[in-house]
């Protein structure tokens, strides 16, 4: 396999970034639950679980490739009390991540196992972006207060 070290380095970057993103979703879930937005809380609790599943898959793949796992330093990220601002922020993270992920996927086509795993992750992240777009459209159609009442 070509560039095994580069693939390990890339997977480690995903582990670092995605684990932080997952924890952010867990925190947002707890925050939304405390405000009574049970549907949003459930959505982001499930999202946390999905993302940690991909983190674990990346860790397993690093180990399969003979790499070492690191628990790298993560940057501080914002927490939002306003659900709409959070959805806009999270959707932008997905858009940026999809662009980066597409580059990574194109670069690792010589490693079918990693390629398939990241392609699956791409699809999941794309669904998340589409969900955010749909929610913002729904908010425009029914109004913020109506949308918020549906999140209770």
C-alpha positions in Angstrom: 0.0 0.0 0.0 1.3 3.4 -1.0 1.6 6.2 1.5 0.6 4.1 4.6 2.1 6.8 6.9 0.2 9.5 5.1 -3.1 7.5 5.5 -2.3 7.0 9.2 -1.6 10.7 9.7 -4.9 11.6 7.9 -6.9 9.2 10.0 -5.4 10.6 13.1 -6.4 14.1 12.1 -10.0 12.7 11.6 -9.9 11.1 15.0 -8.8 14.3 16.6 -11.2 16.6 14.8 -14.2 14.3 14.8 -13.9 13.3 18.5 -14.0 17.0 19.4 -17.0 17.5 17.1 -18.8 14.6 18.6 -18.2 15.9 22.1 -19.5 19.3 21.0 -22.7 17.5 19.8 -23.0 15.8 23.1 -22.7 19.1 25.0 -25.3 20.7 22.6 -27.6 17.8 23.2 -27.4 18.3 27.0 -27.9 22.1 26.6 -31.0 21.6 24.4 -32.4 19.0 26.8 -32.0 21.5 29.6 -34.1 24.0 27.6 -36.8 21.5 26.9 -35.9 20.9 23.2 -36.2 17.1 23.5 -36.2 16.4 19.8 -33.0 18.5 19.2 -31.4 16.9 22.3 -32.2 13.4 20.9 -31.0 14.3 17.4 -27.6 15.5 18.7 -27.2 12.7 21.2 -27.7 10.2 18.4 -25.3 12.3 16.3 -22.7 12.0 19.0 -23.0 8.2 18.9 -22.7 8.1 15.1 -19.6 10.3 15.1 -17.9 8.3 17.9 -18.6 5.2 15.8 -16.6 6.7 13.0 -13.9 7.8 15.4 -13.6 4.2 16.6 -13.5 2.9 13.0 -10.7 5.3 12.2 -8.8 4.2 15.4 -9.2 0.6 14.4 -8.0 1.3 10.9 -4.9 3.1 12.2 -4.1 0.1 14.4 -4.7 -2.3 11.4 -2.1 -0.2 9.5 0.4 -0.5 12.4 0.1 3.1 13.5 0.1 4.6 17.0 -3.0 6.4 18.3 -2.7 9.9 19.8 -5.0 11.9 22.0 -4.1 15.2 20.5 -4.9 18.6 21.8 -8.1 20.0 20.5 -9.1 23.7 19.9 -11.9 25.3 21.9 -15.1 25.4 20.0 -18.2 27.5 20.6 -21.4 26.3 22.3 -24.6 27.9 21.2 -27.7 28.5 23.4 -29.7 29.5 20.3 -30.7 26.4 18.4 -31.0 28.2 15.0 -27.5 29.7 15.3 -26.2 26.3 16.3 -27.8 24.6 13.2 -26.3 27.3 11.0 -22.9 26.7 12.6 -23.1 22.9 12.5 -24.2 23.0 8.9 -21.2 25.1 7.9 -18.9 22.7 9.7 -20.5 19.9 7.6 -20.0 21.8 4.4 -16.3 22.6 5.2 -15.8 19.0 6.4 -17.3 17.5 3.2 -14.9 19.6 1.1 -11.9 18.4 3.1 -13.2 14.8 3.2 -13.6 14.7 -0.6 -10.0 15.6 -1.0 -9.0 12.9 1.4 -11.1 10.3 -0.3 -9.6 11.1 -3.7 -6.1 10.9 -2.2 -6.6 7.4 -0.6 -8.2 5.5 -3.4 -5.2 3.1 -3.4 -6.4 1.8 0.1 -9.9 0.3 -0.6 -10.6 -0.4 3.1 -10.0 3.2 4.2 -11.6 4.5 1.1 -14.9 2.6 1.7 -14.9 3.6 5.4 -14.5 7.3 4.6 -16.9 7.2 1.7 -19.5 5.9 4.2 -18.6 8.7 6.6 -19.0 11.2 3.7 -22.5 10.0 3.0 -23.4 10.4 6.7 -22.0 13.9 6.9 -23.8 14.8 3.7 -27.1 13.7 5.2 -26.4 15.9 8.3 -25.8 18.9 6.0 -29.0 18.2 4.1 -30.9 17.9 7.4 -29.6 21.3 8.5 -30.6 22.9 5.2 -34.1 21.4 5.5 -34.5 22.7 9.0 -33.5 26.2 8.0 -36.0 26.1 5.1 -38.7 24.9 7.4 -37.9 27.7 9.8 -38.4 30.2 6.9 -41.7 28.6 6.0 -43.3 28.2 9.5 -41.4 30.7 11.6 -38.9 30.4 14.4 -41.5 30.0 17.2 -43.5 27.3 15.4 -40.3 25.4 14.6 -39.1 25.7 18.2 -42.4 24.4 19.5 -41.9 21.3 17.3 -38.6 20.6 19.0 -40.2 20.3 22.4 
